């Protein structure tokens, strides 16, 4: 297997993860992005503990993820309709009388 263990720190807590080499860069980037978001929230909002910041960051990322998912679904629907139109036009024009 191509798995190995790394350690990432999120909100000042280390986490050991067993991952594939292909995922290492994206996981490290995700952890850094999350830490930057937590830092931004900590400087702009009052909070009781890091869990509050993590919850706000999680909500932001979940919201963005759902928005992108909806956008892709709409694009897929539009593409599907256009392909159906093209298929209809081709079918009609290729019919042998």
C-alpha positions in Angstrom: 0.0 0.0 0.0 1.0 3.6 -0.4 -0.2 4.7 3.0 1.8 6.5 5.7 1.2 8.5 8.8 1.4 12.3 9.0 0.7 14.8 11.8 -1.4 17.9 11.2 -2.2 20.6 13.7 -5.7 22.1 13.8 -6.6 24.7 16.4 -3.4 24.1 18.3 -4.1 20.3 18.6 -2.0 17.7 16.7 -3.8 14.9 14.8 -2.1 11.8 13.4 -3.6 10.6 10.2 -2.9 7.6 8.0 -3.3 8.7 4.5 -2.1 7.9 0.9 0.7 9.8 -0.6 -1.7 11.2 -3.2 -3.8 12.9 -0.4 -0.9 14.4 1.5 -0.7 17.8 -0.2 -4.5 18.4 -0.2 -4.8 17.4 3.5 -1.9 19.6 4.6 -3.5 22.5 2.5 -6.9 21.8 4.1 -5.5 21.9 7.6 -3.6 25.2 6.8 -6.8 26.7 5.3 -8.8 25.7 8.3 -6.2 27.2 10.7 -6.3 30.4 8.7 -10.0 30.6 8.9 -9.9 29.9 12.7 -7.3 32.7 13.0 -9.5 35.1 11.1 -12.6 34.3 13.2 -10.6 34.6 16.4 -9.5 38.1 15.5 -13.0 39.3 14.4 -15.4 37.6 16.8 -15.7 37.0 20.5 -15.4 33.4 21.5 -15.3 31.2 24.6 -13.0 28.5 23.3 -11.5 27.0 20.2 -14.6 24.8 19.7 -16.7 27.9 18.9 -14.2 28.8 16.2 -14.1 25.3 14.8 -17.9 25.2 14.7 -18.0 28.5 12.8 -15.4 27.3 10.4 -17.2 24.0 9.9 -20.4 25.9 9.2 -18.7 28.1 6.6 -17.1 25.2 4.8 -20.3 23.1 4.9 -22.3 26.0 3.5 -19.8 26.6 0.7 -19.7 22.9 -0.1 -23.5 22.7 -0.4 -23.6 25.9 -2.5 -21.0 24.3 -4.9 -23.0 21.1 -5.0 -26.2 22.9 -5.9 -24.3 24.9 -8.6 -22.9 21.6 -10.1 -26.4 20.0 -10.0 -27.8 23.0 -11.9 -25.0 22.9 -14.5 -25.5 19.1 -14.9 -29.3 19.7 -15.5 -28.6 22.4 -18.1 -26.0 20.3 -19.8 -28.4 17.3 -19.8 -31.1 19.4 -21.4 -28.8 20.7 -24.1 -27.5 17.2 -24.9 -31.1 16.0 -25.2 -31.8 18.9 -27.6 -28.8 18.0 -29.7 -29.7 14.4 -29.7 -33.2 15.2 -30.9 -31.9 17.5 -33.7 -29.4 14.8 -34.8 -32.0 12.1 -34.7 -34.5 14.1 -36.7 -32.0 15.1 -39.3 -30.5 11.6 -39.8 -33.7 9.8 -40.3 -33.9 8.0 -43.6 -37.3 8.6 -45.2 
